[in-house]
């Protein structure tokens, strides 16, 4: 996989100007001691960035400044002011031999702004997208492109189980997702509604339960009250595997321990 997008620039041939875009070798990039972030990126964060870069390439350039020696001469290395997580992800890809150690990385050289200030700006002025928007975006990928949980997980560096959870939440009734965006519902309540993927049933339960009794356990109980638990004696007598092999649908809660879930075809069970 190559990340090169333009003709590489040799910084030694011309003075580096602030704002210039350069293709700089990965092994010439270092962590900046003036990065405002002191708590490092987690292994999961780096893994997710690496998965994204491997599939889609480097979508955002790094912001760097030349490393200067004590005597005032440039060392030939560059310090990453913005994009340290991406640098670590690229190094992870290089370690796995998916890219070269000297892979050219698109960088913006900034010698005008204070590195500590723009590093702080990058972290405090950014706002993560609302979880509801993320859930619907994952569902859009599944619906529009036909991606399964494994494919989406590989593209974003998350487990298929987490993707399944987000897809299930993205399928919750749009009106409930809007209430979640407005902080009128909590994530715990949304997960309770999502135990049953039927949007009509979700809206029925929302309307039936009084506002002071919409705790997650009450929602989950109401969402499954027409189902039969898998630990029911009659289900255990028949055998859940035998029921499933006969084509019986099983409802599973992707967010809590459900002791095998619930069977939905009572007639088949009987």
C-alpha positions as CSV (number, residue, x, y, z in Angstrom):
1,X,0.0,0.0,0.0
2,X,1.4,3.4,-0.9
3,X,0.3,6.6,0.7
4,X,2.1,8.8,-1.8
5,X,-0.1,11.4,-3.5
6,X,2.3,13.8,-5.2
7,X,5.9,14.0,-6.3
8,X,8.1,13.7,-3.2
9,X,10.0,16.8,-2.1
10,X,13.6,16.7,-0.9
11,X,13.7,19.3,2.0
12,X,17.5,19.5,1.5
13,X,17.1,21.1,-2.0
14,X,15.1,24.2,-1.0
15,X,14.3,26.1,2.2
16,X,11.3,24.8,4.0
17,X,8.5,27.4,4.0
18,X,5.7,27.5,6.6
19,X,2.6,26.1,5.0
20,X,4.4,24.0,2.4
21,X,3.1,20.4,1.8
22,X,5.9,17.9,1.8
23,X,6.1,14.1,1.3
24,X,8.3,13.1,4.2
25,X,9.6,9.6,4.9
26,X,7.9,8.0,7.8
27,X,11.2,7.2,9.5
28,X,12.0,10.9,9.5
29,X,9.0,11.7,11.7
30,X,9.3,12.0,15.4
31,X,6.9,12.6,18.3
32,X,6.9,16.3,19.3
33,X,7.9,17.1,22.9
34,X,5.6,20.1,22.7
35,X,2.5,18.1,21.9
36,X,-0.2,19.2,24.4
37,X,-1.6,15.6,24.8
38,X,0.2,13.9,27.7
39,X,-2.0,10.9,28.0
40,X,-1.0,8.7,25.1
41,X,-3.2,7.1,22.5
42,X,-4.5,3.7,23.5
43,X,-3.6,0.6,21.6
44,X,-7.2,0.3,20.4
45,X,-7.1,3.9,19.1
46,X,-3.9,3.3,17.2
47,X,-5.3,0.0,15.8
48,X,-8.5,1.7,14.6
49,X,-6.5,4.5,12.9
50,X,-4.2,1.9,11.3
51,X,-7.2,0.0,9.9
52,X,-8.7,3.1,8.5
53,X,-5.4,4.2,6.9
54,X,-4.8,0.8,5.4
55,X,-8.2,0.8,3.7
56,X,-8.7,4.5,2.8
57,X,-5.2,5.9,2.9
58,X,-4.1,8.9,4.9
59,X,-7.1,11.3,4.7
60,X,-5.6,14.1,6.7
61,X,-2.0,15.3,6.5
62,X,0.2,15.6,9.6
63,X,1.4,19.0,10.8
64,X,5.1,19.1,11.5
65,X,8.0,21.4,12.3
66,X,11.6,20.7,11.4
67,X,13.7,19.4,14.3
68,X,16.5,21.9,15.1
69,X,19.7,21.0,16.8
70,X,21.3,23.0,19.7
71,X,23.5,24.8,17.2
72,X,20.4,25.9,15.2
73,X,20.8,23.5,12.3
74,X,18.0,21.3,11.1
75,X,18.6,17.6,11.9
76,X,16.7,16.3,8.9
77,X,13.9,15.0,11.1
78,X,10.5,16.5,11.7
79,X,8.5,16.7,14.9
80,X,4.8,15.9,14.6
81,X,2.7,18.7,16.2
82,X,-0.7,17.4,15.0
83,X,-1.3,13.8,14.0
84,X,0.7,11.8,16.5
85,X,-2.0,9.1,16.5
86,X,-1.8,8.8,12.7
87,X,2.0,8.6,13.0
88,X,1.8,5.8,15.4
89,X,-0.8,4.0,13.2
90,X,1.6,4.3,10.2
91,X,4.4,2.9,12.3
92,X,2.2,0.0,13.3
93,X,1.5,-0.7,9.6
94,X,5.2,-0.5,8.9
95,X,5.9,-2.9,11.7
96,X,3.5,-5.3,10.1
97,X,5.3,-4.8,6.8
98,X,2.1,-3.4,5.2
99,X,4.0,-0.3,4.2
100,X,7.7,0.6,4.1
101,X,9.6,2.2,7.0
102,X,10.4,5.1,4.7
103,X,6.9,5.4,3.3
104,X,6.3,8.9,2.1
105,X,3.7,10.7,4.3
106,X,1.9,13.9,3.4
107,X,2.7,16.6,5.9
108,X,2.1,20.3,6.3
109,X,5.1,22.2,7.6
110,X,4.2,24.8,10.2
111,X,7.0,27.1,11.5
112,X,4.8,30.1,12.1
113,X,2.4,28.9,14.9
114,X,3.4,27.9,18.4
115,X,3.4,24.0,18.3
116,X,2.0,23.7,21.8
117,X,-0.9,26.1,21.1
118,X,-2.0,24.5,17.8
119,X,-1.7,21.0,19.4
120,X,-4.0,22.2,22.1
121,X,-6.3,23.8,19.6
122,X,-6.5,20.5,17.6
123,X,-7.6,18.6,20.7
124,X,-10.0,21.1,22.5
125,X,-11.7,22.7,19.5
126,X,-12.8,19.4,18.0
127,X,-16.1,17.8,19.0
128,X,-16.7,14.1,18.5
129,X,-19.9,13.2,16.5
130,X,-22.9,12.2,18.5
131,X,-23.2,8.5,19.1
132,X,-26.6,8.5,17.3
133,X,-25.0,9.9,14.2
134,X,-22.3,7.2,14.4
135,X,-24.9,4.4,14.7
136,X,-26.8,5.7,11.7
137,X,-23.6,6.1,9.7
138,X,-22.6,2.5,10.3
139,X,-26.1,1.4,9.3
140,X,-25.9,3.4,6.1
141,X,-22.7,1.6,5.2
142,X,-24.4,-1.8,5.8
143,X,-27.5,-0.8,3.8
144,X,-26.0,1.2,1.0
145,X,-22.8,-0.8,0.4
146,X,-23.8,-4.2,1.7
147,X,-21.0,-4.4,4.2
148,X,-21.3,-7.0,6.9
149,X,-20.1,-6.6,10.5
150,X,-16.8,-8.2,9.8
151,X,-16.1,-5.9,6.8
152,X,-17.1,-2.7,8.7
153,X,-15.0,-3.8,11.7
154,X,-12.0,-4.3,9.5
155,X,-12.4,-0.9,7.9
156,X,-12.6,0.9,11.2
157,X,-10.5,-1.3,13.5
158,X,-13.3,-2.4,15.8
159,X,-14.6,-5.9,16.7
160,X,-17.6,-7.3,14.7
161,X,-19.5,-7.5,17.9
162,X,-19.2,-3.8,18.5
163,X,-20.3,-3.2,14.9
164,X,-23.4,-5.4,15.4
165,X,-24.3,-3.4,18.5
166,X,-24.0,-0.1,16.6
167,X,-26.0,-1.5,13.7
168,X,-28.7,-2.6,16.0
169,X,-28.8,0.9,17.7
170,X,-28.8,2.5,14.3
171,X,-32.0,0.6,13.5
172,X,-33.9,2.0,16.5
173,X,-36.9,4.1,15.6
174,X,-35.8,7.4,14.2
175,X,-38.0,9.3,16.7
176,X,-36.2,7.6,19.6
177,X,-32.8,8.4,18.1
178,X,-33.8,12.0,17.9
179,X,-34.8,12.0,21.6
180,X,-31.4,10.4,22.4
181,X,-29.7,13.3,20.5
182,X,-31.7,15.7,22.6
183,X,-30.7,13.9,25.9
184,X,-34.3,13.0,26.5
185,X,-33.2,9.3,26.5
186,X,-30.0,7.7,27.7
187,X,-27.8,5.2,26.0
188,X,-28.9,2.6,28.5
189,X,-32.5,3.2,27.5
190,X,-31.6,3.0,23.8
191,X,-29.9,-0.3,24.3
192,X,-33.0,-1.6,26.1
193,X,-35.3,-0.5,23.2
194,X,-32.8,-2.1,20.8
195,X,-33.2,-5.6,22.3
196,X,-36.1,-6.0,19.9
197,X,-35.3,-4.5,16.4
198,X,-39.0,-3.8,15.6
199,X,-39.3,0.0,15.4
200,X,-43.1,-0.1,15.7
201,X,-42.9,-2.2,18.9
202,X,-40.3,0.3,20.2
203,X,-42.6,3.2,19.7
204,X,-45.5,1.3,21.3
205,X,-43.5,0.5,24.4
206,X,-42.3,4.2,24.5
207,X,-45.9,5.4,24.4
208,X,-47.2,2.7,26.9
209,X,-44.6,3.2,29.6
210,X,-45.2,6.2,31.9
211,X,-42.4,8.7,31.8
212,X,-41.4,8.0,35.4
213,X,-41.1,4.2,34.7
214,X,-38.9,4.2,31.6
215,X,-35.9,2.6,33.4
216,X,-33.9,0.3,31.1
217,X,-35.1,-2.9,32.9
218,X,-38.7,-1.9,32.4
219,X,-38.2,-1.1,28.7
220,X,-36.3,-4.4,28.1
221,X,-39.1,-6.4,29.9
222,X,-41.8,-4.7,27.8
223,X,-39.8,-5.2,24.6
224,X,-39.7,-9.0,25.2
225,X,-43.1,-9.6,26.9
226,X,-44.5,-11.4,23.8
227,X,-41.5,-13.7,23.5
228,X,-40.6,-16.8,25.4
229,X,-37.2,-16.9,27.2
230,X,-34.8,-19.5,26.0
231,X,-34.5,-20.8,29.6
232,X,-38.2,-21.6,29.7
233,X,-38.8,-25.2,30.6
234,X,-40.7,-26.0,27.5
235,X,-37.9,-24.5,25.3
236,X,-35.3,-26.5,27.2
237,X,-37.3,-29.6,26.7
238,X,-37.5,-29.1,22.9
239,X,-34.0,-27.8,22.8
240,X,-33.0,-24.4,21.5
241,X,-30.8,-25.9,18.8
242,X,-33.6,-28.2,17.5
243,X,-35.9,-25.2,17.4
244,X,-33.4,-23.1,15.5
245,X,-32.7,-25.9,13.0
246,X,-36.4,-26.1,12.3
247,X,-36.3,-22.5,11.2
248,X,-37.4,-20.9,14.4
249,X,-36.2,-17.3,14.9
250,X,-34.3,-16.4,18.1
251,X,-34.1,-12.9,19.4
252,X,-30.8,-12.0,21.1
253,X,-29.9,-9.1,23.3
254,X,-26.6,-7.8,21.9
255,X,-26.0,-5.6,25.0
256,X,-26.6,-7.8,28.1
257,X,-26.4,-11.4,29.2
258,X,-29.7,-12.8,27.9
259,X,-29.3,-16.5,28.9
260,X,-29.8,-17.6,25.3
261,X,-32.3,-15.0,24.2
262,X,-36.0,-15.5,23.4
263,X,-37.8,-17.6,20.9
264,X,-40.3,-15.8,18.7
265,X,-42.3,-18.6,17.1
266,X,-44.3,-20.1,20.0
267,X,-46.4,-22.2,17.6
268,X,-43.3,-23.9,16.2
269,X,-42.1,-24.6,19.8
270,X,-45.4,-26.2,20.7
